[in-house]
Amino acid sequence: MAEKTINILVVEDDRALNDTIKDTIRELGEITQIYDGEEGTFEIESGIFDAVILDVMLPGKDGFQILKEARKLYPNLPILMLTAKGELEDKMRGFNLGADEYITKPFYKEELLARLRTLLRHTGVLGEDGTLTAGNVELFTTSHRVLVAEKEVNLQGREFGLLVYLLQHQGQIVTKDQIFDRLWGFGSDTSLTVVEVYMSNLRKNLRAAGATVNIKTLRNVGYTLNPVEAVQ
């Protein structure tokens, strides 16, 4: 079974519905469930999520406010708004604040899954058939394979996960903390320096294979991955 590499945050205060959403979309990746607005904001600020399903009516802070704050931090983060309201005014407010997609409760499970899958593809998080590309590098999330110039490169475990994360955020700065939280988790006892070790190994393997991508270190900031032809 392929390793799940996409992280999705569900912010919905109705616990039964939250569980239903998780069961519906679990095939797409790892699901984190949150039940109030303040904690939802905190989780989004961590920067480790690839997509958010966000309810409008939440205790603590409503979905519109969370959306507004999220867009300032992560302009390209895929966000699907979920609400019991069907009025055009509410939908337009969500879109004007930067929502990528909008679905009204009650909804069909198949529709939610299809819309989220399409959203992930349109925003580049999920390629066709789970493919991520940059330069001559192709990564297949579903079959856990990496090709460089059409030749297979063996990347195991977290090294594979690291490349997935960089490809999903290519052209963007990702911090060492974000990588650590994504691949090892908040509660890990492992030292943060482990990120440097895996980054070094990934660079060596890609360089040896002739990959036309550049992983740049921005001192005291983080890392960026870009195709060689796009590097300034």
Backbone torsions as a table, in degrees:
resi	resn	phi	psi	omega
1	MET	NA	133.9	-177.7
2	ALA	-68.7	145.7	178.5
3	GLU	-69.6	133.9	178.9
4	LYS	-78.1	130.8	-171.3
5	THR	-126.7	-5.3	179.4
6	ILE	-101.4	131.3	-179.9
7	ASN	-105.0	124.4	-178.0
8	ILE	-121.8	131.9	178.5
9	LEU	-102.0	129.2	176.0
10	VAL	-113.4	116.4	178.9
11	VAL	-111.4	99.7	-175.6
12	GLU	-151.1	123.8	-173.5
13	ASP	-79.5	-19.9	175.7
14	ASP	-77.6	106.8	-172.2
15	ARG	-63.6	-37.7	179.2
16	ALA	-64.8	-43.4	179.2
17	LEU	-67.6	-39.4	177.7
18	ASN	-58.1	-43.7	178.0
19	ASP	-64.4	-39.3	178.6
20	THR	-63.4	-43.0	178.6
21	ILE	-61.8	-44.6	179.9
22	LYS	-58.5	-46.8	-179.4
23	ASP	-63.9	-33.6	-177.1
24	THR	-71.3	-37.2	-171.9
25	ILE	-109.1	5.8	-173.3
26	ARG	-60.1	-24.2	-179.6
27	GLU	-67.4	-17.7	-177.6
28	LEU	-84.1	-21.1	-178.6
29	GLY	165.4	-158.6	179.1
30	GLU	-86.9	132.3	-175.1
31	ILE	-110.8	128.9	172.7
32	THR	-109.3	127.7	-176.3
33	GLN	-104.8	128.6	178.4
34	ILE	-130.2	148.9	-170.0
35	TYR	-122.1	2.1	176.3
36	ASP	-146.1	161.5	-172.6
37	GLY	-66.5	-42.4	-177.7
38	GLU	-62.3	-45.4	179.5
39	GLU	-68.9	-32.4	176.4
40	GLY	-61.4	-43.8	177.0
41	THR	-60.9	-44.0	-179.9
42	PHE	-59.5	-44.2	-179.1
43	GLU	-66.4	-41.7	179.1
44	ILE	-62.7	-40.0	-179.2
45	GLU	-62.6	-21.2	179.5
46	SER	-64.7	-25.4	176.5
47	GLY	76.7	14.1	-175.1
48	ILE	-99.1	-1.1	-174.7
49	PHE	-98.8	147.1	-179.2
50	ASP	-96.9	-16.8	178.6
51	ALA	-163.9	154.8	-179.5
52	VAL	-132.1	132.6	167.2
53	ILE	-103.4	118.8	-167.4
54	LEU	-126.6	118.4	175.9
55	ASP	-75.1	150.8	178.8
56	VAL	-79.7	-50.3	-176.1
57	MET	-89.4	106.8	-177.1
58	LEU	-135.9	149.1	173.6
59	PRO	-72.3	144.0	176.0
60	GLY	92.6	-52.0	-179.1
61	LYS	-159.2	131.8	-175.9
62	ASP	-80.0	165.6	-175.0
63	GLY	-63.1	-32.0	179.5
64	PHE	-64.2	-42.5	179.0
65	GLN	-66.2	-40.9	177.8
66	ILE	-62.3	-44.0	179.6
67	LEU	-59.8	-45.3	-179.2
68	LYS	-60.1	-44.1	-179.6
69	GLU	-70.5	-37.9	-179.5
70	ALA	-64.6	-38.6	-177.7
71	ARG	-65.9	-29.3	177.8
72	LYS	-68.8	-36.1	-178.2
73	LEU	-84.3	-44.2	-173.2
74	TYR	-133.5	84.1	-176.7
75	PRO	-58.9	-26.6	-174.7
76	ASN	-103.0	4.7	-179.5
77	LEU	-67.9	122.1	178.8
78	PRO	-65.9	123.4	-178.6
79	ILE	-129.4	121.7	176.6
80	LEU	-106.3	119.6	-179.7
81	MET	-86.4	142.2	-177.3
82	LEU	-128.6	125.3	-177.1
83	THR	-151.3	155.4	175.7
84	ALA	-83.9	-11.8	-178.9
85	LYS	-87.3	138.8	-178.8
86	GLY	-113.6	3.8	-176.5
87	GLU	-66.3	143.3	179.5
88	LEU	-59.3	-36.9	-178.1
89	GLU	-59.3	-41.7	-179.7
90	ASP	-68.1	-40.6	179.0
91	LYS	-65.0	-43.0	-180.0
92	MET	-64.9	-36.8	177.6
93	ARG	-62.5	-43.3	178.9
94	GLY	-62.6	-45.5	180.0
95	PHE	-65.5	-39.2	179.9
96	ASN	-65.9	-28.0	177.8
97	LEU	-85.0	-7.0	174.7
98	GLY	114.3	12.0	176.7
99	ALA	-64.5	140.5	178.7
100	ASP	-87.4	-29.7	-176.3
101	GLU	-151.7	157.6	-175.8
102	TYR	-142.3	130.9	177.1
103	ILE	-136.1	137.7	-174.7
104	THR	-102.1	134.0	175.1
105	LYS	-77.9	143.6	-4.5
106	PRO	-76.2	155.2	-177.8
107	PHE	-137.8	161.6	174.6
108	TYR	-81.6	138.8	179.5
109	LYS	-57.4	-41.7	-178.3
110	GLU	-62.1	-34.8	-179.8
111	GLU	-68.8	-42.9	178.8
112	LEU	-60.7	-47.4	-179.5
113	LEU	-61.5	-44.3	-178.6
114	ALA	-64.8	-42.1	-178.8
115	ARG	-67.4	-40.7	179.7
116	LEU	-67.8	-41.7	178.6
117	ARG	-61.2	-44.0	178.6
118	THR	-63.7	-41.4	179.2
119	LEU	-61.7	-43.1	179.6
120	LEU	-64.1	-36.0	178.7
121	ARG	-72.3	-44.0	-177.7
122	HIS	-65.7	-30.0	-179.6
123	THR	-93.8	3.6	173.6
124	GLY	86.0	1.1	179.1
125	VAL	-72.3	-41.1	-179.8
126	LEU	-121.8	117.9	177.9
127	GLY	-80.4	175.4	175.1
128	GLU	-59.3	130.1	-177.9
129	ASP	58.8	30.4	177.4
130	GLY	71.9	31.2	-177.2
131	THR	-100.0	135.0	174.5
132	LEU	-121.4	136.4	-176.3
133	THR	-136.3	153.1	171.5
134	ALA	-162.3	128.5	-176.2
135	GLY	57.1	-130.3	178.2
136	ASN	-97.9	17.7	-179.9
137	VAL	-98.1	128.5	174.4
138	GLU	-123.6	129.4	179.1
139	LEU	-123.4	129.5	-178.6
140	PHE	-110.0	105.3	-175.3
141	THR	-67.1	-32.9	-176.1
142	THR	-73.5	-34.6	-179.4
143	SER	-104.2	1.0	176.2
144	HIS	58.2	49.3	-179.5
145	ARG	-126.4	149.4	175.3
146	VAL	-128.0	128.8	175.6
147	LEU	-117.2	136.0	172.1
148	VAL	-121.3	118.7	-174.8
149	ALA	51.7	40.8	176.4
150	GLU	69.5	10.3	175.5
151	LYS	-110.7	136.4	-174.2
152	GLU	-72.0	137.4	176.3
153	VAL	-119.7	131.0	-176.1
154	ASN	-87.8	108.3	174.9
155	LEU	-120.3	126.1	-174.6
156	GLN	-106.5	152.8	168.5
157	GLY	47.1	-123.2	-174.4
158	ARG	-71.2	-21.7	175.0
159	GLU	-66.1	-40.4	174.7
160	PHE	-63.8	-45.7	179.3
161	GLY	-61.8	-35.8	178.1
162	LEU	-64.3	-43.6	178.7
163	LEU	-65.2	-39.3	176.5
164	VAL	-56.7	-49.0	-176.8
165	TYR	-62.3	-43.4	179.6
166	LEU	-65.6	-40.8	179.3
167	LEU	-67.6	-37.4	179.0
168	GLN	-67.2	-22.7	-178.2
169	HIS	-121.3	30.2	-177.4
170	GLN	-61.4	140.3	-176.1
171	GLY	84.1	-7.0	179.3
172	GLN	-111.2	155.6	176.1
173	ILE	-84.5	127.3	171.9
174	VAL	-117.0	134.6	-177.0
175	THR	-86.5	163.0	178.1
176	LYS	-62.2	-38.2	178.8
177	ASP	-63.3	-41.7	179.4
178	GLN	-63.5	-42.6	178.4
179	ILE	-63.6	-44.1	-179.2
180	PHE	-62.1	-47.4	-179.0
181	ASP	-63.5	-35.7	-179.1
182	ARG	-68.9	-45.2	-171.0
183	LEU	-96.0	-28.1	-178.0
184	TRP	-112.9	-24.4	176.7
185	GLY	94.8	153.8	-176.6
186	PHE	-60.3	-34.9	-173.9
187	GLY	-89.5	6.2	-176.1
188	SER	-69.5	142.8	176.6
189	ASP	-88.2	-3.4	-178.8
190	THR	-67.8	145.5	178.5
191	SER	-71.3	148.5	179.5
192	LEU	-61.7	-23.7	-179.1
193	THR	-65.5	-14.2	178.5
194	VAL	-61.7	-27.2	178.1
195	VAL	-61.8	-41.9	-179.7
196	GLU	-63.5	-38.4	179.7
197	VAL	-63.1	-49.2	-178.8
198	TYR	-67.8	-36.1	178.2
199	MET	-64.1	-41.8	178.5
200	SER	-62.5	-44.7	179.5
201	ASN	-64.0	-40.8	179.5
202	LEU	-63.4	-44.6	178.7
203	ARG	-59.0	-45.3	-178.9
204	LYS	-61.4	-44.9	-179.2
205	ASN	-65.4	-40.5	179.1
206	LEU	-69.6	-40.1	179.2
207	ARG	-64.3	-42.7	179.9
208	ALA	-63.4	-29.9	-179.1
209	ALA	-86.5	-6.3	179.9
210	GLY	80.8	31.3	-178.4
211	ALA	-68.4	134.3	178.2
212	THR	-93.7	54.6	173.1
213	VAL	-131.7	154.6	179.1
214	ASN	-124.1	124.0	174.2
215	ILE	-102.1	109.1	-174.6
216	LYS	-100.8	136.6	175.0
217	THR	-93.6	124.8	174.6
218	LEU	-103.3	106.5	-171.1
219	ARG	-52.2	127.9	179.1
220	ASN	63.5	13.0	179.1
221	VAL	-122.3	-60.4	-179.3
222	GLY	162.9	-144.7	-175.7
223	TYR	-133.6	154.4	171.4
224	THR	-135.2	145.3	173.1
225	LEU	-116.7	131.4	177.8
226	ASN	-142.7	149.8	169.3
227	PRO	-59.2	147.1	-176.8
228	VAL	-56.1	-41.4	-176.4
229	GLU	-66.7	-16.7	-179.8
230	ALA	-96.5	-5.6	-177.2
231	VAL	-76.6	131.4	179.7
232	GLN	-88.3	NA	NA
